[in-house]
Amino acid sequence: MAALRLPACEESLAAFRQFALAEGARAGLAQDTLNRVELVLEEALVNVIRHAYAAAPAGCERQVELSCGADADGVFRLSLTDWGPPFDPVGGAFARPDDGSPEAELEVELEANLEADLDHREPGGMGLFLIRTMSQPAYARKDGANVLTLRFPPQADA
């Protein structure tokens, strides 16, 4: 898989997007899948940029690495790595709302936001929902890093 490592800042979004879409096109993804890749990637990156290093000490190297490419079985994968504190954006669905973890707190907020009508919905907060519903996400903590893998299997012709 091809990889790109850049600073975890909004100025890096365009380069990450261009990189992933070029790899997706090279893999032969259909336009609707490329659109999902673009949206899910942006949501995941914005979460890393805004939250992964929020409590990091001064001088911490705030980096994000994106690896992407298609497997032999035609599944396109994005893998985002950051070196912030542990955070599982996928496991929130299994967190108990009263366990006090950041994942559980976000899960409660997400559920409340999904149930609200558009006039009462809080801005933002839909990134995890989009990531979970538009890709097949998996999380791992490896060698002091958060690794979020997003799978986009080939879609059957409509």
DSSP file (Angstrom, degrees, kcal/mol; ACC not computed):
  #  RESIDUE AA STRUCTURE BP1 BP2  ACC     N-H-->O    O-->H-N    N-H-->O    O-->H-N    TCO  KAPPA ALPHA  PHI   PSI    X-CA   Y-CA   Z-CA
    1    1 A M              0   0    0      0, 0.0    68,-0.2     0, 0.0     2,-0.2   0.000 360.0 360.0 360.0 143.7    0.0    0.0    0.0
    2    2 A A  E     -A   68   0A   0     66,-1.6    66,-2.3     2,-0.0     2,-0.3  -0.497 360.0-157.8 -76.7 150.2    1.1    3.5   -0.7
    3    3 A A  E     -A   67   0A   0     64,-0.2     2,-0.4    -2,-0.2    64,-0.2  -0.968  16.9-173.1-137.0 150.1    1.6    5.8    2.3
    4    4 A L  E     -A   66   0A   0     62,-2.3    62,-3.0    -2,-0.3     2,-0.5  -0.983   6.2-166.2-141.0 126.1    1.7    9.6    3.0
    5    5 A R  E     +A   65   0A   0     -2,-0.4    60,-0.2    60,-0.2    -2,-0.0  -0.969  21.0 155.6-117.8 127.4    2.7   11.1    6.3
    6    6 A L  E     -A   64   0A   0     58,-2.3    58,-2.5    -2,-0.5    -2,-0.0  -0.895  48.7 -73.4-140.4 166.9    1.9   14.8    7.0
    7    7 A P  E     -A   63   0A   0      0, 0.0     2,-1.9     0, 0.0    56,-0.3  -0.336  49.8-111.5 -60.8 147.0    1.3   17.2    9.9
    8    8 A A  S    S+     0   0    0     54,-2.4     2,-0.3    40,-0.1    45,-0.1  -0.583  77.4 113.5 -82.2  79.8   -2.0   16.7   11.6
    9    9 A C  S >  S-     0   0    0     -2,-1.9     3,-2.0    55,-0.1     4,-0.4  -0.970  80.2-106.9-148.0 159.8   -3.5   20.1   10.5
   10   10 A E  G >  S+     0   0    0     -2,-0.3     3,-1.4     1,-0.3     4,-0.4   0.791 113.7  67.9 -61.1 -28.3   -6.3   21.3    8.2
   11   11 A E  G 3  S+     0   0    0      1,-0.3     4,-0.4     2,-0.1    -1,-0.3   0.708  96.0  56.9 -64.6 -18.4   -3.8   22.4    5.6
   12   12 A S  G <> S+     0   0    0     -3,-2.0     4,-2.3     1,-0.2    -1,-0.3   0.602  82.3  87.5 -86.0 -12.6   -2.9   18.7    5.0
   13   13 A L  H <> S+     0   0    0     -3,-1.4     4,-2.8    -4,-0.4     5,-0.2   0.900  86.2  50.1 -56.3 -46.5   -6.5   17.7    4.2
   14   14 A A  H  > S+     0   0    0     -4,-0.4     4,-2.7    -3,-0.2    -1,-0.2   0.903 111.4  48.4 -62.5 -41.6   -6.3   18.5    0.4
   15   15 A A  H  > S+     0   0    0     -4,-0.4     4,-2.3     2,-0.2    -1,-0.2   0.915 113.2  47.3 -66.1 -42.5   -3.0   16.5    0.0
   16   16 A F  H  X S+     0   0    0     -4,-2.3     4,-2.7     2,-0.2     5,-0.2   0.930 113.6  48.8 -62.1 -45.1   -4.5   13.5    1.8
   17   17 A R  H  X S+     0   0    0     -4,-2.8     4,-2.6    -5,-0.2     5,-0.2   0.935 112.4  47.2 -60.5 -48.4   -7.7   13.7   -0.2
   18   18 A Q  H  X S+     0   0    0     -4,-2.7     4,-2.2    -5,-0.2    -1,-0.2   0.906 112.9  50.0 -60.8 -42.7   -5.8   13.9   -3.5
   19   19 A F  H  X S+     0   0    0     -4,-2.3     4,-2.1    -5,-0.2    -2,-0.2   0.938 113.4  44.4 -60.6 -50.1   -3.5   11.1   -2.5
   20   20 A A  H  X S+     0   0    0     -4,-2.7     4,-2.5     1,-0.2    -2,-0.2   0.903 114.2  48.8 -65.8 -41.6   -6.4    8.7   -1.5
   21   21 A L  H  X S+     0   0    0     -4,-2.6     4,-2.5    -5,-0.2    -1,-0.2   0.873 110.3  51.4 -68.1 -35.7   -8.6    9.6   -4.6
   22   22 A A  H  X S+     0   0    0     -4,-2.2     4,-2.3    -5,-0.2    -1,-0.2   0.913 112.5  46.1 -65.1 -41.8   -5.6    9.0   -6.9
   23   23 A E  H  X S+     0   0    0     -4,-2.1     4,-1.7     2,-0.2    -2,-0.2   0.887 112.5  51.1 -66.9 -38.7   -5.0    5.6   -5.3
   24   24 A G  H  <>S+     0   0    0     -4,-2.5     5,-2.4     2,-0.2     4,-0.3   0.908 110.9  47.4 -64.5 -42.1   -8.7    4.8   -5.5
   25   25 A A  H ><5S+     0   0    0     -4,-2.5     3,-1.3     1,-0.2    -2,-0.2   0.905 109.9  53.4 -64.3 -41.1   -8.8    5.7   -9.2
   26   26 A R  H 3<5S+     0   0    0     -4,-2.3    -1,-0.2     1,-0.3    -2,-0.2   0.839 107.0  52.6 -61.5 -32.7   -5.7    3.6   -9.8
   27   27 A A  T 3<5S-     0   0    0     -4,-1.7    -1,-0.3    -5,-0.1    -2,-0.2   0.520 119.5-113.6 -81.2  -5.3   -7.5    0.7   -8.1
   28   28 A G  T < 5 +     0   0    0     -3,-1.3    -3,-0.2    -4,-0.3    -2,-0.1   0.760  50.7 174.2  82.6  25.2  -10.5    1.2  -10.5
   29   29 A L      < -     0   0    0     -5,-2.4    -1,-0.2     1,-0.1     2,-0.0  -0.378  33.9-113.1 -67.0 143.6  -13.0    2.3   -7.9
   30   30 A A     >  -     0   0    0      1,-0.1     4,-2.4    -2,-0.1     3,-0.4  -0.344  30.3-107.3 -68.7 157.5  -16.4    3.4   -9.2
   31   31 A Q  H  > S+     0   0    0      1,-0.2     4,-2.3     2,-0.2     5,-0.2   0.869 119.1  54.7 -59.0 -39.4  -17.3    7.1   -8.8
   32   32 A D  H  > S+     0   0    0      1,-0.2     4,-1.6     2,-0.2    -1,-0.2   0.874 110.3  46.6 -64.6 -34.8  -19.9    6.4   -6.0
   33   33 A T  H  > S+     0   0    0     -3,-0.4     4,-2.8     2,-0.2    -2,-0.2   0.899 109.8  53.3 -71.8 -40.6  -17.2    4.5   -4.0
   34   34 A L  H  X S+     0   0    0     -4,-2.4     4,-2.5     1,-0.2    -2,-0.2   0.892 107.5  52.6 -58.7 -39.0  -14.7    7.3   -4.6
   35   35 A N  H  X S+     0   0    0     -4,-2.3     4,-2.2     2,-0.2    -1,-0.2   0.902 110.4  46.8 -64.1 -40.8  -17.3    9.7   -3.2
   36   36 A R  H  X S+     0   0    0     -4,-1.6     4,-2.8     2,-0.2     5,-0.3   0.918 111.2  52.1 -65.6 -43.1  -17.7    7.6   -0.1
   37   37 A V  H  X S+     0   0    0     -4,-2.8     4,-2.6     1,-0.2     5,-0.3   0.933 110.5  48.9 -57.1 -46.8  -13.9    7.3    0.3
   38   38 A E  H  X S+     0   0    0     -4,-2.5     4,-2.2     2,-0.2    -2,-0.2   0.927 114.7  43.2 -61.0 -47.2  -13.6   11.1    0.1
   39   39 A L  H  X S+     0   0    0     -4,-2.2     4,-2.3     2,-0.2    -2,-0.2   0.939 116.8  45.0 -66.8 -47.6  -16.3   11.8    2.7
   40   40 A V  H  X S+     0   0    0     -4,-2.8     4,-2.5     1,-0.2     5,-0.2   0.905 113.0  51.6 -65.2 -41.3  -15.3    9.1    5.2
   41   41 A L  H  X S+     0   0    0     -4,-2.6     4,-2.9    -5,-0.3     5,-0.2   0.939 110.2  48.7 -60.6 -46.9  -11.6   10.1    4.9
   42   42 A E  H  X S+     0   0    0     -4,-2.2     4,-2.7    -5,-0.3     5,-0.2   0.921 111.6  49.3 -61.5 -43.4  -12.3   13.7    5.5
   43   43 A E  H  X S+     0   0    0     -4,-2.3     4,-1.9     1,-0.2    -1,-0.2   0.929 113.9  45.8 -60.7 -45.3  -14.4   12.9    8.6
   44   44 A A  H  X S+     0   0    0     -4,-2.5     4,-2.0     2,-0.2    -2,-0.2   0.916 114.2  48.1 -65.4 -43.2  -11.8   10.6   10.0
   45   45 A L  H  X S+     0   0    0     -4,-2.9     4,-3.1     1,-0.2     5,-0.2   0.914 109.3  52.2 -64.8 -42.7   -9.0   13.1    9.3
   46   46 A V  H  X S+     0   0    0     -4,-2.7     4,-2.6    -5,-0.2     5,-0.3   0.898 108.3  52.5 -61.9 -38.7  -10.9   16.0   10.8
   47   47 A N  H  X>S+     0   0    0     -4,-1.9     4,-2.3    -5,-0.2     5,-0.7   0.925 112.1  45.2 -61.4 -43.7  -11.4   13.9   14.0
   48   48 A V  I  X>S+     0   0    0     -4,-2.0     4,-1.5     3,-0.2     5,-0.7   0.949 114.3  48.6 -63.6 -48.2   -7.7   13.2   14.2
   49   49 A I  I  <5S+     0   0    0     -4,-3.1     4,-0.2     1,-0.2    -2,-0.2   0.902 120.2  36.5 -60.0 -43.1   -6.8   16.8   13.6
   50   50 A R  I  <5S+     0   0    0     -4,-2.6    -1,-0.2    -5,-0.2    -2,-0.2   0.785 134.1  16.4 -82.3 -27.8   -9.2   18.2   16.1
   51   51 A H  I ><5S+     0   0    0     -4,-2.3     3,-1.0    -5,-0.3     4,-0.4   0.755 102.9  73.5-121.1 -31.3   -9.0   15.6   18.8
   52   52 A A  I 3<<S+     0   0    0     -4,-1.5     3,-0.2    -5,-0.7    -3,-0.1   0.865 114.1  24.9 -62.2 -37.8   -6.0   13.3   18.7
   53   53 A Y  T > <S+     0   0    0     -5,-0.7     3,-1.6    -4,-0.2    -1,-0.3   0.220  86.0 112.8-112.1  14.8   -3.4   15.8   19.8
   54   54 A A  T <  S+     0   0    0     -3,-1.0    -1,-0.1     1,-0.3    -2,-0.1   0.846  90.8  32.5 -57.4 -36.4   -5.7   18.2   21.8
   55   55 A A  T 3  S+     0   0    0     -4,-0.4    -1,-0.3    -3,-0.2    -2,-0.1   0.229  91.2 128.1-104.6  13.0   -4.0   17.2   25.1
   56   56 A A    <   -     0   0    0     -3,-1.6     3,-0.1     1,-0.1    -3,-0.1  -0.409  64.6-107.1 -71.4 145.2   -0.5   16.5   23.7
   57   57 A P    >   -     0   0    0      0, 0.0     3,-1.9     0, 0.0    -1,-0.1  -0.295  45.9 -83.3 -67.9 156.3    2.4   18.3   25.4
   58   58 A A  T 3  S+     0   0    0      1,-0.3     3,-0.1     3,-0.0     0, 0.0  -0.296 118.0  30.4 -56.8 141.6    4.1   21.2   23.7
   59   59 A G  T 3  S+     0   0    0      1,-0.3    -1,-0.3    -3,-0.1     2,-0.2   0.350  82.5 143.9  88.3  -6.4    6.7   20.0   21.2
   60   60 A C    <   -     0   0    0     -3,-1.9     2,-1.0     1,-0.1    -1,-0.3  -0.462  57.8-119.2 -65.7 134.5    4.8   16.8   20.4
   61   61 A E        -     0   0    0     -2,-0.2     2,-1.1    -3,-0.1    22,-0.2  -0.675  26.6-155.6 -78.4 106.7    5.2   15.9   16.7
   62   62 A R        +     0   0    0     -2,-1.0   -54,-2.4    20,-0.1     2,-0.3  -0.726  30.5 155.7 -90.0  98.6    1.6   15.9   15.5
   63   63 A Q  E     -A    7   0A   0     -2,-1.1    20,-0.6   -56,-0.3     2,-0.4  -0.872  29.4-162.2-125.4 154.8    1.6   13.6   12.5
   64   64 A V  E     -AB   6  82A   0    -58,-2.5   -58,-2.3    -2,-0.3     2,-0.5  -0.997   8.9-157.5-132.4 137.7   -0.9   11.5   10.6
   65   65 A E  E     -AB   5  81A   0     16,-2.3    16,-2.5    -2,-0.4     2,-0.5  -0.971   3.8-164.6-117.7 132.1   -0.1    8.7    8.2
   66   66 A L  E     -AB   4  80A   0    -62,-3.0   -62,-2.3    -2,-0.5     2,-0.4  -0.967   7.2-179.1-115.1 123.6   -2.4    7.6    5.5
   67   67 A S  E     +AB   3  79A   0     12,-2.4    12,-2.9    -2,-0.5     2,-0.3  -0.954  13.8 165.5-115.3 140.3   -1.8    4.3    3.8
   68   68 A C  E     +AB   2  78A   0    -66,-2.3   -66,-1.6    -2,-0.4     2,-0.3  -0.998   9.0 114.2-155.3 156.7   -4.2    3.1    1.1
   69   69 A G  E     - B   0  77A   0      8,-1.6     8,-2.7    -2,-0.3     2,-0.4  -0.881  55.2 -77.4 161.7 171.6   -4.6    0.7   -1.8
   70   70 A A  E     - B   0  76A   0     -2,-0.3     6,-0.2     6,-0.2     2,-0.1  -0.752  36.8-136.2 -97.0 141.0   -6.6   -2.3   -3.0
   71   71 A D    >   -     0   0    0      4,-2.6     3,-2.0    -2,-0.4    -1,-0.0  -0.333  36.1 -96.3 -81.7 172.1   -6.1   -5.8   -1.7
   72   72 A A  T 3  S+     0   0    0      1,-0.3    -1,-0.1     2,-0.1    -2,-0.0   0.783 125.8  59.2 -60.6 -27.1   -6.0   -8.8   -4.0
   73   73 A D  T 3  S-     0   0    0      2,-0.1    -1,-0.3     1,-0.0     3,-0.1   0.363 121.5-106.6 -85.8   7.0   -9.7   -9.4   -3.2
   74   74 A G  S <  S+     0   0    0     -3,-2.0     2,-0.5     1,-0.3    -2,-0.1   0.490  73.0 141.1  85.5   3.7  -10.6   -5.9   -4.6
   75   75 A V        -     0   0    0     78,-0.2    -4,-2.6    79,-0.1     2,-0.5  -0.693  44.9-142.7 -81.5 125.2  -11.2   -4.3   -1.2
   76   76 A F  E     -BC  70 152A   0     76,-2.0    76,-2.5    -2,-0.5     2,-0.4  -0.760  21.4-164.5 -87.7 131.2   -9.9   -0.8   -1.0
   77   77 A R  E     -BC  69 151A   0     -8,-2.7    -8,-1.6    -2,-0.5     2,-0.4  -0.950  16.8-167.6-123.5 136.7   -8.4    0.1    2.4
   78   78 A L  E     -BC  68 150A   0     72,-2.4    72,-3.3    -2,-0.4     2,-0.5  -0.972   9.9-168.0-112.3 135.4   -7.5    3.3    4.0
   79   79 A S  E     -BC  67 149A   0    -12,-2.9   -12,-2.4    -2,-0.4     2,-0.5  -0.968   0.3-167.3-127.8 117.0   -5.4    3.1    7.1
   80   80 A L  E     -BC  66 148A   0     68,-3.0    68,-2.8    -2,-0.5     2,-0.4  -0.889   5.4-170.8-105.1 129.0   -5.0    6.2    9.3
   81   81 A T  E     +BC  65 147A   0    -16,-2.5   -16,-2.3    -2,-0.5     2,-0.3  -0.975   9.8 167.4-122.4 130.6   -2.4    6.2   12.0
   82   82 A D  E     -BC  64 146A   0     64,-2.0    64,-2.8    -2,-0.4   -18,-0.1  -0.944  32.7-139.5-134.7 161.1   -1.9    8.9   14.7
   83   83 A W        +     0   0    0    -20,-0.6   -19,-0.1    -2,-0.3    62,-0.1  -0.044  62.4 117.5-112.1  29.1    0.2    8.9   17.8
   84   84 A G  S    S-     0   0    0      1,-0.2   -31,-0.2    62,-0.1     3,-0.1  -0.141  78.6 -57.9 -80.9-175.8   -2.3   10.6   20.1
   85   85 A P  S    S-     0   0    0      0, 0.0    -1,-0.2     0, 0.0    61,-0.1  -0.248  76.3 -77.1 -60.5 154.7   -3.8    9.1   23.3
   86   86 A P        +     0   0    0      0, 0.0     2,-0.3     0, 0.0    55,-0.1  -0.280  60.7 163.8 -56.2 133.2   -5.8    5.8   22.7
   87   87 A F        -     0   0    0     -3,-0.1    -3,-0.1    15,-0.1   -35,-0.0  -0.888  24.5-158.4-155.2 123.5   -9.2    6.3   21.2
   88   88 A D        +     0   0    0     -2,-0.3     4,-0.4     1,-0.1    51,-0.1  -0.860  10.0 179.2-104.9 100.1  -11.4    3.7   19.6
   89   89 A P  S    S+     0   0    0      0, 0.0    -1,-0.1     0, 0.0     4,-0.1   0.633  84.1  48.5 -74.7 -12.0  -13.9    5.4   17.2
   90   90 A V  S >  S+     0   0    0      1,-0.1     3,-1.2     2,-0.1     4,-0.1   0.838 102.5  58.5 -92.9 -39.8  -15.4    2.0   16.3
   91   91 A G  G >> S+     0   0    0      1,-0.3     3,-2.4     2,-0.1     4,-0.5   0.516  76.6  93.2 -74.0  -5.6  -15.8    0.5   19.7
   92   92 A G  G >4 S+     0   0    0     -4,-0.4     3,-1.1     1,-0.3    -1,-0.3   0.831  76.1  65.8 -56.1 -31.0  -18.1    3.2   21.0
   93   93 A A  G <4 S+     0   0    0     -3,-1.2    -1,-0.3     1,-0.3    -2,-0.1   0.703 107.0  41.7 -64.4 -16.8  -21.0    1.1   19.8
   94   94 A F  G <4 S+     0   0    0     -3,-2.4    -1,-0.3    -4,-0.1    -2,-0.2   0.418  91.0 107.5-109.6  -1.5  -20.0   -1.4   22.5
   95   95 A A  S << S-     0   0    0     -3,-1.1    -3,-0.0    -4,-0.5     0, 0.0  -0.523  73.1-120.1 -78.4 144.2  -19.2    1.1   25.3
   96   96 A R    >   -     0   0    0     -2,-0.2     3,-2.1     1,-0.1     5,-0.3  -0.708  18.7-130.6 -81.0 133.1  -21.6    1.3   28.2
   97   97 A P  T 3  S+     0   0    0      0, 0.0     3,-0.3     0, 0.0    -1,-0.1   0.701 105.5  48.9 -58.3 -19.6  -23.0    4.9   28.5
   98   98 A D  T 3  S+     0   0    0      1,-0.2     7,-0.0     2,-0.1    -2,-0.0   0.280  81.6  92.6-104.5  11.7  -22.2    5.0   32.2
   99   99 A D  S <  S-     0   0    0     -3,-2.1    -1,-0.2     2,-0.1     6,-0.0   0.569  87.3-130.0 -85.0  -4.9  -18.6    3.7   32.1
  100  100 A G        +     0   0    0     -3,-0.3    -1,-0.1     1,-0.2    -2,-0.1   0.449  58.0 139.7  78.8  -0.7  -17.1    7.3   31.9
  101  101 A S     >  -     0   0    0     -5,-0.3     4,-2.3     1,-0.1    -1,-0.2  -0.395  64.8-119.2 -74.9 154.8  -14.9    6.6   28.9
  102  102 A P  H  > S+     0   0    0      0, 0.0     4,-2.4     0, 0.0     5,-0.2   0.879 116.4  55.1 -58.3 -36.5  -14.6    9.2   26.1
  103  103 A E  H  > S+     0   0    0      1,-0.2     4,-2.0     2,-0.2     5,-0.1   0.911 107.9  47.5 -63.0 -42.4  -16.0    6.6   23.7
  104  104 A A  H  > S+     0   0    0      2,-0.2     4,-2.0     1,-0.2    -1,-0.2   0.900 111.0  51.1 -67.1 -40.6  -19.1    6.1   25.8
  105  105 A E  H  X S+     0   0    0     -4,-2.3     4,-2.0     1,-0.2    -2,-0.2   0.919 111.6  47.4 -62.7 -43.1  -19.6    9.9   26.2
  106  106 A L  H  X S+     0   0    0     -4,-2.4     4,-2.8     1,-0.2    -1,-0.2   0.871 108.7  55.5 -65.1 -35.9  -19.4   10.3   22.4
  107  107 A E  H  X S+     0   0    0     -4,-2.0     4,-2.4     2,-0.2    -1,-0.2   0.902 107.5  48.4 -64.3 -40.6  -21.7    7.4   21.9
  108  108 A V  H  X S+     0   0    0     -4,-2.0     4,-2.2     2,-0.2    -1,-0.2   0.922 113.4  47.5 -64.7 -44.4  -24.4    9.0   24.1
  109  109 A E  H  X S+     0   0    0     -4,-2.0     4,-2.3     2,-0.2    -2,-0.2   0.906 112.2  49.9 -63.2 -41.9  -24.0   12.4   22.3
  110  110 A L  H  X S+     0   0    0     -4,-2.8     4,-2.5     2,-0.2    -2,-0.2   0.925 110.4  49.6 -63.1 -44.9  -24.2   10.6   18.9
  111  111 A E  H  X S+     0   0    0     -4,-2.4     4,-1.6     1,-0.2    -1,-0.2   0.917 112.1  48.1 -61.6 -43.1  -27.3    8.7   19.8
  112  112 A A  H  X S+     0   0    0     -4,-2.2     4,-1.0     1,-0.2    -1,-0.2   0.900 112.1  49.6 -64.1 -40.1  -29.0   11.9   21.0
  113  113 A N  H  < S+     0   0    0     -4,-2.3     3,-0.3     1,-0.2    -2,-0.2   0.876 109.4  51.2 -67.4 -38.1  -28.0   13.8   17.9
  114  114 A L  H  < S+     0   0    0     -4,-2.5    -1,-0.2     1,-0.2    -2,-0.2   0.825 110.6  49.2 -68.2 -30.9  -29.3   11.0   15.6
  115  115 A E  H  < S+     0   0    0     -4,-1.6    -1,-0.2    -5,-0.2    -2,-0.2   0.685  93.9  92.3 -83.0 -18.2  -32.7   11.0   17.4
  116  116 A A  S  < S-     0   0    0     -4,-1.0     5,-0.1    -3,-0.3     2,-0.1  -0.441  80.5-115.6 -76.7 148.4  -33.1   14.8   17.2
  117  117 A D    >>  -     0   0    0     -2,-0.1     3,-1.7     1,-0.1     4,-0.7  -0.368  38.3 -96.8 -75.2 167.3  -35.0   16.4   14.3
  118  118 A L  G >4 S+     0   0    0      1,-0.3     3,-0.5     2,-0.2    -1,-0.1   0.812 123.1  56.8 -58.3 -33.4  -33.0   18.7   12.0
  119  119 A D  G 34 S+     0   0    0      1,-0.2    -1,-0.3     3,-0.0    -3,-0.0   0.725 116.7  35.3 -70.2 -20.3  -34.2   21.8   13.8
  120  120 A H  G <4 S+     0   0    0     -3,-1.7     2,-0.3    -7,-0.1    -1,-0.2   0.317  88.6 116.6-116.1   6.5  -32.8   20.5   17.1
  121  121 A R    <<  -     0   0    0     -4,-0.7    -8,-0.1    -3,-0.5     3,-0.1  -0.589  66.5-121.3 -79.8 135.4  -29.7   18.6   16.0
  122  122 A E        -     0   0    0     -2,-0.3    -2,-0.1     1,-0.1    -1,-0.1  -0.494  34.2-103.4 -71.1 142.2  -26.4   20.0   17.2
  123  123 A P  S    S+     0   0    0      0, 0.0    -1,-0.1     0, 0.0   -10,-0.0  -0.390  87.5   4.0 -65.1 146.5  -23.9   20.9   14.5
  124  124 A G  S    S+     0   0    0      1,-0.1    -2,-0.0    -3,-0.1     0, 0.0  -0.220  76.5 107.6  74.9-169.7  -21.2   18.4   13.9
  125  125 A G        +     0   0    0      1,-0.1     4,-0.3   -12,-0.0   -12,-0.1   0.543  56.4  98.8  78.8   6.8  -21.0   15.1   15.7
  126  126 A M     >  +     0   0    0      1,-0.1     4,-2.6     2,-0.1     5,-0.2   0.489  52.3  92.9-102.3  -4.6  -22.0   13.0   12.6
  127  127 A G  H  > S+     0   0    0      1,-0.2     4,-2.7     2,-0.2     5,-0.2   0.905  86.5  46.9 -57.0 -46.8  -18.5   12.0   11.6
  128  128 A L  H  > S+     0   0    0      1,-0.2     4,-2.5     2,-0.2    -1,-0.2   0.895 111.7  52.2 -64.6 -38.8  -18.5    8.7   13.6
  129  129 A F  H  > S+     0   0    0     -4,-0.3     4,-2.0     2,-0.2    -2,-0.2   0.936 112.0  45.8 -60.9 -46.6  -21.9    7.8   12.2
  130  130 A L  H  X S+     0   0    0     -4,-2.6     4,-2.4     1,-0.2    -2,-0.2   0.909 112.4  50.8 -64.0 -42.5  -20.7    8.4    8.7
  131  131 A I  H  X S+     0   0    0     -4,-2.7     4,-0.8    -5,-0.2    -1,-0.2   0.924 113.7  45.1 -59.9 -44.8  -17.5    6.5    9.2
  132  132 A R  H  < S+     0   0    0     -4,-2.5    -1,-0.2     1,-0.2    -2,-0.2   0.809 120.8  37.6 -71.6 -30.7  -19.4    3.5   10.7
  133  133 A T  H  < S+     0   0    0     -4,-2.0    -2,-0.2    -5,-0.2    -1,-0.2   0.702 118.7  44.3 -97.3 -20.0  -22.2    3.4    8.0
  134  134 A M  H  < S+     0   0    0     -4,-2.4     2,-0.3    -5,-0.2    -2,-0.2   0.443 121.0  22.9-105.9  -0.7  -20.2    4.3    4.8
  135  135 A S  S  < S-     0   0    0     -4,-0.8    17,-0.2    -5,-0.2    15,-0.1  -0.891  80.4-106.7-146.7 176.6  -17.2    2.0    5.4
  136  136 A Q  E     -D  151   0A   0     15,-2.1    15,-1.7    -2,-0.3     2,-0.2  -0.867  48.0-164.7-109.3  94.1  -16.3   -1.1    7.3
  137  137 A P  E     +D  150   0A   0      0, 0.0     2,-0.3     0, 0.0    13,-0.2  -0.479  15.6 179.6 -86.5 151.1  -14.1    0.4   10.1
  138  138 A A  E     -D  149   0A   0     11,-2.1    11,-3.0    -2,-0.2     2,-0.4  -0.988  10.8-154.5-143.6 143.9  -11.7   -1.5   12.4
  139  139 A Y  E     +D  148   0A   0     -2,-0.3     2,-0.3     9,-0.2     9,-0.2  -0.924  14.9 169.7-121.4 144.3   -9.5    0.0   15.2
  140  140 A A  E     -D  147   0A   0      7,-1.8     7,-2.7    -2,-0.4     2,-0.6  -0.988  28.9-138.2-146.7 149.2   -6.3   -1.2   16.8
  141  141 A R  E     +D  146   0A   0     -2,-0.3     2,-0.4     5,-0.2     5,-0.2  -0.952  34.6 175.3-105.2 115.1   -3.7    0.3   19.1
  142  142 A K  E >   -D  145   0A   0      3,-2.3     3,-1.5    -2,-0.6    -2,-0.1  -0.982  58.9 -22.1-130.0 124.4   -0.3   -0.7   17.8
  143  143 A D  T 3  S-     0   0    0     -2,-0.4    -1,-0.1     1,-0.3     3,-0.1   0.860 128.1 -45.7  48.9  45.5    3.1    0.3   19.1
  144  144 A G  T 3  S+     0   0    0      1,-0.2     2,-0.3    -3,-0.0    -1,-0.3   0.640 118.7 107.4  77.7  15.1    1.7    3.4   20.8
  145  145 A A  E <   - D   0 142A   0     -3,-1.5    -3,-2.3   -62,-0.1     2,-0.5  -0.929  68.4-125.7-127.1 149.9   -0.4    4.5   17.8
  146  146 A N  E     -CD  82 141A   0    -64,-2.8   -64,-2.0    -2,-0.3     2,-0.5  -0.818  27.9-167.7 -86.5 129.0   -4.1    4.6   17.0
  147  147 A V  E     -CD  81 140A   0     -7,-2.7    -7,-1.8    -2,-0.5     2,-0.6  -0.956   5.7-173.5-124.3 112.3   -4.7    2.7   13.7
  148  148 A L  E     -CD  80 139A   0    -68,-2.8   -68,-3.0    -2,-0.5     2,-0.5  -0.924   6.2-165.3-106.0 117.7   -8.1    3.1   12.1
  149  149 A T  E     -CD  79 138A   0    -11,-3.0   -11,-2.1    -2,-0.6     2,-0.5  -0.904   0.6-165.2-106.8 129.3   -8.6    0.9    9.0
  150  150 A L  E     -CD  78 137A   0    -72,-3.3   -72,-2.4    -2,-0.5     2,-0.4  -0.962   6.6-158.3-117.4 119.3  -11.5    1.7    6.7
  151  151 A R  E     -CD  77 136A   0    -15,-1.7   -15,-2.1    -2,-0.5   -74,-0.2  -0.784  11.8-173.0-101.9 140.6  -12.6   -0.9    4.2
  152  152 A F  E     -C   76   0A   0    -76,-2.5   -76,-2.0    -2,-0.4     3,-0.1  -0.802  15.7-160.3-130.3  88.6  -14.5   -0.3    1.0
  153  153 A P        -     0   0    0      0, 0.0   -78,-0.2     0, 0.0   -79,-0.1  -0.279  36.6 -86.1 -65.9 155.0  -15.5   -3.6   -0.6
  154  154 A P        -     0   0    0      0, 0.0     2,-0.3     0, 0.0   -79,-0.1  -0.362  47.8-128.3 -59.1 140.4  -16.4   -3.6   -4.3
  155  155 A Q        -     0   0    0     -3,-0.1     3,-0.1     1,-0.1     2,-0.1  -0.726  18.5-112.8 -95.2 143.0  -20.1   -2.8   -4.7
  156  156 A A        -     0   0    0     -2,-0.3    -1,-0.1     1,-0.1     2,-0.0  -0.403  43.5 -93.9 -67.5 147.2  -22.4   -5.0   -6.7
  157  157 A D              0   0    0      1,-0.1    -1,-0.1    -2,-0.1     0, 0.0  -0.366 360.0 360.0 -62.7 141.1  -23.7   -3.4   -9.9
  158  158 A A              0   0    0     -3,-0.1    -1,-0.1    -2,-0.0    -2,-0.1   0.462 360.0 360.0 -79.8 360.0  -27.1   -1.8   -9.4
